[in-house]
Amino acid sequence: MPKAHHLFTVTQWLLNAGMLFSLFLTAVLVLALGACVLAGVGLIHLPIPAQDLKDIQNIPLSLLLTAGAVACASGVFLVGLLALVLLMTARIVKTAEQDPFVADNARRLMQIAWLLLAMQVVGLAADTVMSLFPKDVSDRVHAGFDLSPIGILAVLLIFVLAQIFRRGSEMRAELEGTV
């Protein structure tokens, strides 16, 4: 089983790298959110090149900064939730070499499903809020998320998989109790 061991090692490494990258992106988005908020209330001045100001001369800068803050805030939540999903998945993979059908993995899968559902809801809410801004603003600032039918299907499948893992761990416990 050495090839499977390498596969688990590579998967674990990729999940950890993805989680660290997600945390880095979350930190960058928090800084961008802070900059938008501070510039929006007038505490700092953002150096915006003159050629960029020509394109937005009929849009109040405070409105653009508010839209930017909404987009950054939704990004913080979405990428933060993604980091949690990757963390839970890494913990499942860590147990896969020995015995994956344990109650902890069923619980982790249920948490992953709820986190993915939360990502869909946050994304939909961000998209809805961004659509409330005037068209000139929403054309320039994007929350970067659309409701995904594949995402919803993934959530449903992971909920089902969590129940399968829960039932598998119960069956194992019953079997050990009869022996």
C-alpha positions as CSV (number, residue, x, y, z in Angstrom):
1,M,0.0,0.0,0.0
2,P,2.9,2.4,-0.5
3,K,1.2,4.2,-3.5
4,A,-1.9,4.9,-1.4
5,H,0.4,6.2,1.4
6,H,2.0,8.6,-1.1
7,L,-1.5,9.7,-2.4
8,F,-2.6,10.5,1.2
9,T,0.6,12.4,1.8
10,V,0.3,14.5,-1.3
11,T,-3.4,15.1,-0.6
12,Q,-2.6,16.1,2.9
13,W,0.1,18.5,1.7
14,L,-2.2,20.1,-0.9
15,L,-5.0,20.6,1.6
16,N,-2.6,22.2,4.1
17,A,-1.1,24.4,1.3
18,G,-4.7,25.4,0.2
19,M,-5.6,26.2,3.8
20,L,-2.5,28.4,4.3
21,F,-3.2,30.2,1.0
22,S,-6.8,30.7,2.0
23,L,-5.7,32.2,5.3
24,F,-3.3,34.5,3.5
25,L,-6.0,35.6,1.1
26,T,-8.3,36.2,4.1
27,A,-5.7,38.4,5.7
28,V,-5.2,40.4,2.4
29,L,-9.0,40.8,2.1
30,V,-9.2,42.0,5.8
31,L,-6.6,44.6,5.0
32,A,-8.4,45.7,1.8
33,L,-11.7,45.9,3.8
34,G,-9.9,48.1,6.4
35,A,-8.6,50.4,3.7
36,C,-12.0,50.7,2.1
37,V,-13.7,51.5,5.4
38,L,-11.0,54.0,6.6
39,A,-11.0,55.7,3.2
40,G,-14.8,55.8,3.1
41,V,-15.0,57.6,6.5
42,G,-12.1,59.9,5.4
43,L,-9.4,58.8,7.9
44,I,-7.0,57.9,5.1
45,H,-6.5,59.0,1.5
46,L,-6.1,56.3,-1.2
47,P,-3.8,57.4,-4.0
48,I,-6.0,56.7,-7.1
49,P,-4.4,57.5,-10.4
50,A,-5.9,60.4,-12.4
51,Q,-6.7,58.1,-15.4
52,D,-8.8,55.9,-13.2
53,L,-10.7,58.9,-11.8
54,K,-11.8,59.9,-15.3
55,D,-13.7,56.6,-15.7
56,I,-15.6,57.2,-12.4
57,Q,-16.0,60.9,-12.3
58,N,-19.8,60.7,-12.2
59,I,-19.8,58.1,-9.3
60,P,-19.3,59.3,-5.8
61,L,-16.1,57.8,-4.4
62,S,-17.8,57.0,-1.1
63,L,-20.3,54.8,-3.0
64,L,-17.4,52.9,-4.7
65,L,-15.6,52.4,-1.4
66,T,-18.8,51.1,0.2
67,A,-19.3,48.6,-2.6
68,G,-15.6,47.6,-2.3
69,A,-16.1,47.1,1.4
70,V,-19.1,44.8,0.8
71,A,-17.1,42.8,-1.8
72,C,-14.1,42.5,0.6
73,A,-16.3,41.5,3.5
74,S,-18.0,38.8,1.5
75,G,-14.6,37.6,0.3
76,V,-13.4,37.4,4.0
77,F,-16.3,35.2,4.9
78,L,-16.1,33.1,1.8
79,V,-12.4,32.5,1.9
80,G,-12.4,32.0,5.7
81,L,-15.1,29.4,5.3
82,L,-13.1,27.7,2.6
83,A,-10.1,27.5,4.9
84,L,-12.3,25.8,7.5
85,V,-13.6,23.3,4.8
86,L,-10.0,22.5,3.9
87,L,-9.0,22.0,7.5
88,M,-11.9,19.6,8.1
89,T,-11.1,17.7,4.9
90,A,-7.4,17.4,5.9
91,R,-8.5,15.9,9.2
92,I,-10.6,13.4,7.4
93,V,-7.7,12.4,5.1
94,K,-5.4,12.1,8.1
95,T,-7.7,9.3,9.4
96,A,-8.2,7.6,6.1
97,E,-5.1,5.4,6.3
98,Q,-6.3,3.7,9.4
99,D,-10.1,3.7,9.8
100,P,-12.2,6.5,8.1
101,F,-15.6,5.2,9.3
102,V,-15.5,6.8,12.7
103,A,-18.0,9.1,14.3
104,D,-15.6,12.1,14.2
105,N,-15.4,11.9,10.4
106,A,-19.2,11.7,10.1
107,R,-19.4,14.9,12.3
108,R,-16.6,16.5,10.2
109,L,-18.5,15.8,7.0
110,M,-21.7,17.3,8.4
111,Q,-19.7,20.4,9.4
112,I,-18.2,20.6,5.9
113,A,-21.7,20.4,4.4
114,W,-23.0,23.2,6.6
115,L,-19.9,25.3,5.8
116,L,-20.4,24.8,2.1
117,L,-24.1,25.7,2.5
118,A,-23.0,28.8,4.4
119,M,-20.7,29.7,1.5
120,Q,-23.6,29.5,-0.9
121,V,-25.8,31.7,1.3
122,V,-23.0,34.3,1.9
123,G,-22.3,34.4,-1.8
124,L,-26.0,34.8,-2.7
125,A,-26.3,37.6,-0.1
126,A,-23.3,39.4,-1.4
127,D,-24.5,39.1,-4.9
128,T,-27.9,40.5,-3.8
129,V,-26.4,43.4,-1.9
130,M,-24.1,44.2,-4.9
131,S,-27.1,44.3,-7.2
132,L,-28.7,47.1,-5.0
133,F,-25.9,49.5,-6.0
134,P,-26.3,51.6,-9.1
135,K,-25.3,49.9,-12.4
136,D,-22.2,52.1,-12.8
137,V,-21.0,50.8,-9.4
138,S,-22.0,47.2,-9.8
139,D,-20.3,47.1,-13.2
140,R,-17.0,48.1,-11.6
141,V,-17.1,46.3,-8.3
142,H,-17.8,42.6,-8.1
143,A,-18.3,40.3,-5.2
144,G,-17.1,37.5,-7.5
145,F,-19.8,34.9,-6.7
146,D,-22.8,33.4,-8.3
147,L,-25.2,30.8,-6.9
148,S,-23.9,27.4,-8.2
149,P,-26.2,24.5,-8.8
150,I,-23.1,22.2,-8.6
151,G,-22.3,23.8,-5.2
152,I,-25.8,23.0,-4.0
153,L,-25.5,19.4,-5.3
154,A,-22.2,19.1,-3.6
155,V,-23.7,20.2,-0.3
156,L,-26.5,17.6,-0.6
157,L,-24.1,14.9,-1.5
158,I,-21.9,15.7,1.5
159,F,-24.9,15.6,3.8
160,V,-25.7,12.1,2.4
161,L,-22.1,11.0,2.8
162,A,-22.0,12.2,6.4
163,Q,-25.0,10.0,7.1
164,I,-23.3,7.1,5.4
165,F,-20.2,7.6,7.6
166,R,-22.4,8.0,10.7
167,R,-24.2,4.7,9.9
168,G,-20.9,3.0,9.1
169,S,-19.4,4.0,12.5
170,E,-22.7,2.8,14.2
171,M,-22.5,-0.6,12.4
172,R,-18.9,-1.0,13.3
173,A,-19.7,-0.3,17.0
174,E,-22.6,-2.8,16.8
175,L,-20.3,-5.4,15.3
176,E,-17.6,-4.9,17.9
177,G,-20.3,-5.2,20.6
178,T,-21.5,-8.6,19.3
179,V,-18.0,-10.1,19.1
